[in-house]
Amino acid sequence: MFDPLRITSIKEAIDNLSNALAFSEKDGNPVLVNRKMDELYTMLTGHGFENALEVWDTINSNAWVKTHERMAVVRFSDGTIWRFVLTDLQSEHGDYIQIDGTDFTEIYTYTYKIRLNNIKLQEQYKRQRNILTNIVDLNREKEIVSLKMNIHDELGRCLIATDQYLSSGEKEDFTDLKKQWNSAISYLEGMSKEEISSSKQEILDIAALIGCTIEGSGDEPETERSSKLMTAAAREALTNAVRHAHADMISIVSQKKDGYYDVTITDNGTVSFDINCEIMEGEGLKNLRNRLEQEGGSLDILTDETGMTLKIRIPV
């Protein structure tokens, strides 16, 4: 039985919804349009809701963001942002069209703020990682200066003692002078070994500090020269991998063969390349290449979709 009071109460309930809602027949003829939908469409076009198909075409043409043919986001002149969805409805009485609009202003505002904060955090994180990777170079320079000063002082004392011995004109016992030189030589050898050990540990410490791990496998270098070259290669690979490829792990595989260590260094960075594309080498890679070649070694840089690989040959 037709109940006009019930129909009126349904219309009032739909009008009081915060969402914009409209139902129409398949040809677009309106069946029920609530107050919010009519307000929004009037704001968009200057006139009220007349035909659902025309309304949807208008929404599409004014879409600020469109991710689906039946979904569109519209930004209105009052600054509010609404998402509209077109849905086909089927019932025993026939087929209908529903257009539903949801206020996305607050959600978008929060999402936009979160996105901006994420961008800022990523930039800060990138700056921090770059600063921390620079510590490797700064500490290295500090160690070199300290090493030079210690060597200068130790050799200076020996040279002064030698000069005094030669200029004295007396045949003094050479034993004390010899002991002093032997002590200096032992000191310098110890400094060299300590330098190698501290450099390796420094790289591991810096890697851990910036959230990067170093995985090594294969043959360890046995000589002072090969150890220094291996350490220099690892330092440069770590710096480049973190700074440019945003990696958090580098892998170093070494194989001793025919008087050389063949070393392969890879990382899990996010940067990909065309196969064997030309890499513009920075000062770090240039210096590493020159140092290896001067010692009889070599450096090859390979690229593909997985990133960059350093192929290094170090003399034993």
C-alpha positions as CSV (number, residue, x, y, z in Angstrom):
1,M,0.0,0.0,0.0
2,F,1.4,3.4,-1.0
3,D,2.3,5.4,2.1
4,P,3.2,9.0,1.3
5,L,4.4,9.7,4.9
6,R,6.9,6.8,4.7
7,I,8.2,8.1,1.3
8,T,8.6,11.6,2.8
9,S,10.5,10.3,5.8
10,I,12.8,8.3,3.5
11,K,13.4,11.4,1.4
12,E,14.2,13.5,4.5
13,A,16.6,10.8,5.9
14,I,18.5,10.8,2.5
15,D,18.5,14.6,2.4
16,N,20.1,14.7,5.9
17,L,23.0,12.4,4.8
18,S,26.4,14.0,4.8
19,N,27.1,12.2,1.5
20,A,25.9,13.3,-1.8
21,L,23.5,10.7,-3.2
22,A,21.4,10.3,-6.4
23,F,19.4,7.5,-7.9
24,S,18.2,7.5,-11.5
25,E,16.7,5.2,-14.1
26,K,19.0,3.7,-16.7
27,D,18.4,6.6,-19.1
28,G,19.5,9.1,-16.5
29,N,16.0,10.2,-15.4
30,P,16.3,11.2,-11.7
31,V,14.4,9.0,-9.2
32,L,15.8,10.5,-6.0
33,V,18.4,13.2,-5.5
34,N,19.4,14.3,-2.0
35,R,20.1,17.9,-1.0
36,K,23.9,17.6,-0.9
37,M,24.1,16.2,-4.4
38,D,22.0,19.0,-5.8
39,E,24.1,21.6,-3.9
40,L,27.3,20.3,-5.2
41,Y,26.1,20.0,-8.8
42,T,24.7,23.6,-8.6
43,M,28.1,24.8,-7.4
44,L,29.7,23.0,-10.3
45,T,27.4,24.0,-13.1
46,G,25.2,26.8,-11.9
47,H,22.0,24.7,-12.2
48,G,20.4,21.8,-10.5
49,F,20.5,18.1,-11.1
50,E,18.6,17.1,-14.2
51,N,20.0,13.9,-15.8
52,A,22.3,11.4,-14.1
53,L,24.2,10.6,-17.3
54,E,24.8,14.3,-18.0
55,V,25.8,14.8,-14.3
56,W,28.4,12.0,-14.6
57,D,29.8,13.5,-17.8
58,T,30.1,16.8,-16.1
59,I,31.8,15.3,-13.0
60,N,34.3,13.5,-15.3
61,S,35.1,16.6,-17.3
62,N,35.8,18.5,-14.0
63,A,37.7,15.6,-12.4
64,W,40.8,16.8,-10.5
65,V,42.0,13.2,-10.1
66,K,40.6,10.3,-12.1
67,T,41.8,6.8,-11.2
68,H,39.0,4.7,-12.7
69,E,36.3,5.2,-15.3
70,R,33.6,5.0,-12.6
71,M,35.4,7.0,-10.0
72,A,36.4,10.7,-10.1
73,V,37.7,13.2,-7.5
74,V,36.5,16.8,-7.9
75,R,37.9,19.9,-6.2
76,F,35.2,22.6,-5.8
77,S,35.5,26.3,-5.7
78,D,35.0,26.4,-1.9
79,G,38.1,24.3,-1.5
80,T,36.3,21.1,-0.6
81,I,37.3,17.8,-2.3
82,W,34.7,15.1,-3.2
83,R,35.1,11.6,-4.5
84,F,32.2,10.4,-6.8
85,V,31.5,6.8,-7.7
86,L,29.1,5.6,-10.4
87,T,27.4,2.2,-9.7
88,D,24.9,0.2,-11.7
89,L,22.0,-1.2,-9.5
90,Q,19.7,-4.1,-10.4
91,S,16.4,-4.9,-8.8
92,E,13.2,-6.8,-9.5
93,H,11.7,-3.5,-10.6
94,G,14.4,-2.6,-13.1
95,D,17.9,-1.3,-13.6
96,Y,19.1,1.9,-12.0
97,I,22.1,4.2,-11.6
98,Q,23.6,5.4,-8.4
99,I,26.0,8.3,-8.0
100,D,27.5,8.6,-4.6
101,G,29.7,11.5,-3.4
102,T,32.0,11.4,-0.3
103,D,33.7,14.4,1.3
104,F,37.4,13.6,1.0
105,T,38.7,17.1,2.1
106,E,39.9,16.0,5.6
107,I,41.3,12.7,4.4
108,Y,43.1,14.4,1.5
109,T,44.5,17.1,3.8
110,Y,45.9,14.6,6.2
111,T,47.2,12.4,3.4
112,Y,48.9,15.4,1.8
113,K,50.5,16.4,5.1
114,I,51.7,12.9,5.6
115,R,53.1,12.8,2.1
116,L,55.0,16.1,2.7
117,N,56.3,14.9,6.0
118,N,57.5,11.7,4.4
119,I,59.3,13.7,1.7
120,K,61.0,15.8,4.3
121,L,62.0,12.8,6.4
122,Q,63.4,11.1,3.3
123,E,65.4,14.2,2.4
124,Q,66.7,14.5,6.0
125,Y,67.5,10.8,6.0
126,K,69.4,11.2,2.7
127,R,71.4,14.2,4.1
128,Q,72.2,12.3,7.3
129,R,73.5,9.3,5.3
130,N,75.6,11.5,3.1
131,I,77.0,13.2,6.1
132,L,77.8,9.9,7.8
133,T,79.4,8.5,4.6
134,N,81.6,11.6,4.5
135,I,82.9,10.6,7.9
136,V,84.9,7.9,6.2
137,D,86.9,10.4,4.2
138,L,87.2,12.8,7.1
139,N,88.5,10.2,9.5
140,R,90.8,8.9,6.9
141,E,92.3,12.3,6.4
142,K,92.7,12.7,10.1
143,E,94.5,9.4,10.4
144,I,96.9,10.3,7.6
145,V,97.8,13.6,9.2
146,S,98.3,11.9,12.6
147,L,100.4,9.2,10.9
148,K,102.6,11.7,9.1
149,M,103.2,13.6,12.4
150,N,104.2,10.5,14.2
151,I,106.5,9.3,11.5
152,H,108.0,12.8,11.3
153,D,108.7,12.9,15.0
154,E,110.1,9.3,15.1
155,L,112.4,9.8,12.1
156,G,113.4,13.2,13.3
157,R,114.7,11.8,16.6
158,C,116.7,9.2,14.7
159,L,118.2,11.6,12.3
160,I,119.2,14.0,15.0
161,A,120.9,11.2,16.9
162,T,122.6,10.0,13.7
163,D,123.8,13.6,12.9
164,Q,125.2,13.9,16.4
165,Y,127.0,10.6,16.1
166,L,128.6,11.5,12.7
167,S,129.6,15.0,13.7
168,S,131.1,14.0,17.1
169,G,134.3,12.9,15.5
170,E,134.7,10.3,18.2
171,K,134.3,6.5,17.8
172,E,131.4,6.1,20.0
173,D,129.6,2.8,20.4
174,F,127.1,2.4,17.5
175,T,124.9,0.0,19.5
176,D,122.6,2.7,21.0
177,L,122.1,4.4,17.7
178,K,121.4,1.0,16.0
179,K,118.8,0.2,18.8
180,Q,117.1,3.6,18.2
181,W,116.8,2.9,14.5
182,N,115.6,-0.6,15.0
183,S,113.0,0.7,17.5
184,A,111.8,3.3,14.9
185,I,111.5,0.7,12.2
186,S,109.5,-1.6,14.5
187,Y,107.3,1.3,15.5
188,L,106.6,2.2,11.8
189,E,105.8,-1.4,11.0
190,G,103.4,-1.6,13.9
191,M,101.7,1.6,12.8
192,S,101.3,0.2,9.4
193,K,99.6,-3.0,10.7
194,E,97.5,-1.0,13.1
195,E,96.4,1.3,10.3
196,I,95.2,-1.6,8.2
197,S,93.3,-3.1,11.1
198,S,91.7,0.2,12.1
199,S,90.7,1.0,8.5
200,K,88.8,-2.2,8.1
201,Q,87.1,-1.8,11.5
202,E,86.3,1.9,10.6
203,I,84.5,0.8,7.5
204,L,82.5,-1.8,9.4
205,D,81.6,0.8,12.1
206,I,80.6,3.5,9.6
207,A,78.5,0.9,7.6
208,A,76.7,-0.1,10.8
209,L,76.2,3.5,11.8
210,I,74.4,4.3,8.5
211,G,72.3,1.1,8.5
212,C,74.4,-0.7,5.9
213,T,75.9,-4.2,6.3
214,I,79.0,-5.5,4.5
215,E,79.1,-9.2,3.6
216,G,82.5,-10.6,2.7
217,S,83.5,-14.0,1.5
218,G,86.4,-15.7,-0.2
219,D,90.1,-15.2,0.2
220,E,91.4,-12.6,2.6
221,P,94.4,-10.5,1.4
222,E,97.7,-11.7,2.8
223,T,100.0,-8.8,2.2
224,E,100.0,-5.2,3.4
225,R,99.7,-3.9,-0.1
226,S,96.7,-6.1,-1.1
227,S,95.0,-5.4,2.2
228,K,95.2,-1.6,1.7
229,L,93.9,-1.8,-1.8
230,M,91.0,-4.1,-0.8
231,T,90.2,-1.7,2.0
232,A,90.3,1.3,-0.3
233,A,88.0,-0.5,-2.8
234,A,85.5,-1.4,0.0
235,R,85.5,2.2,1.3
236,E,84.7,3.6,-2.2
237,A,82.1,1.0,-2.9
238,L,80.3,1.7,0.5
239,T,80.3,5.4,-0.1
240,N,78.9,5.1,-3.6
241,A,76.3,2.4,-2.8
242,V,74.8,4.3,0.1
243,R,75.0,7.8,-1.3
244,H,73.9,7.2,-4.9
245,A,72.1,3.8,-4.9
246,H,70.5,4.1,-1.5
247,A,71.7,0.6,-0.6
248,D,71.7,-1.0,2.8
249,M,74.0,-4.0,2.0
250,I,77.1,-4.5,-0.1
251,S,78.7,-7.8,-0.9
252,I,82.4,-8.4,-1.4
253,V,83.6,-11.7,-2.9
254,S,87.3,-12.3,-3.3
255,Q,89.1,-15.1,-5.1
256,K,92.9,-15.6,-5.2
257,K,94.1,-16.8,-8.6
258,D,97.3,-16.5,-10.6
259,G,99.0,-13.9,-8.4
260,Y,95.9,-11.7,-8.1
261,Y,92.8,-11.3,-6.0
262,D,89.7,-11.0,-8.3
263,V,87.2,-9.0,-6.3
264,T,83.5,-8.5,-7.1
265,I,81.6,-5.9,-5.2
266,T,77.8,-5.5,-5.6
267,D,75.0,-3.8,-3.6
268,N,71.3,-4.1,-3.2
269,G,70.6,-0.5,-4.3
270,T,67.5,0.8,-6.1
271,V,69.3,2.3,-9.1
272,S,69.2,0.4,-12.4
273,F,71.1,1.0,-15.6
274,D,71.1,0.0,-19.2
275,I,73.4,-2.9,-19.9
276,N,77.0,-1.6,-20.0
277,C,76.0,2.0,-20.0
278,E,78.9,4.5,-19.6
279,I,79.4,5.7,-16.0
280,M,80.8,9.1,-15.3
281,E,83.4,8.4,-12.7
282,G,83.7,10.8,-9.7
283,E,86.9,11.6,-8.0
284,G,86.7,8.6,-5.7
285,L,86.4,6.1,-8.5
286,K,89.1,7.9,-10.5
287,N,91.5,7.8,-7.6
288,L,90.8,4.2,-6.9
289,R,91.4,3.3,-10.5
290,N,94.7,5.2,-10.7
291,R,95.9,3.6,-7.4
292,L,95.0,0.1,-8.6
293,E,96.7,0.6,-12.0
294,Q,99.8,2.0,-10.4
295,E,100.1,-1.2,-8.3
296,G,99.5,-3.4,-11.4
297,G,95.8,-4.0,-10.8
298,S,92.6,-2.9,-12.6
299,L,89.1,-1.7,-12.1
300,D,86.1,-2.5,-14.4
301,I,82.6,-1.1,-13.9
302,L,79.7,-3.2,-15.1
303,T,76.0,-2.1,-15.2
304,D,72.7,-3.7,-15.8
305,E,69.1,-3.5,-14.6
306,T,70.2,-4.8,-11.2
307,G,72.6,-1.9,-10.6
308,M,76.4,-1.4,-10.7
309,T,79.1,-4.1,-10.1
310,L,82.8,-3.3,-9.4
311,K,85.2,-5.9,-10.8
312,I,88.6,-5.3,-9.2
313,R,91.9,-7.1,-9.7
314,I,94.4,-6.6,-6.9
315,P,98.0,-8.0,-7.1
316,V,99.0,-10.3,-4.3
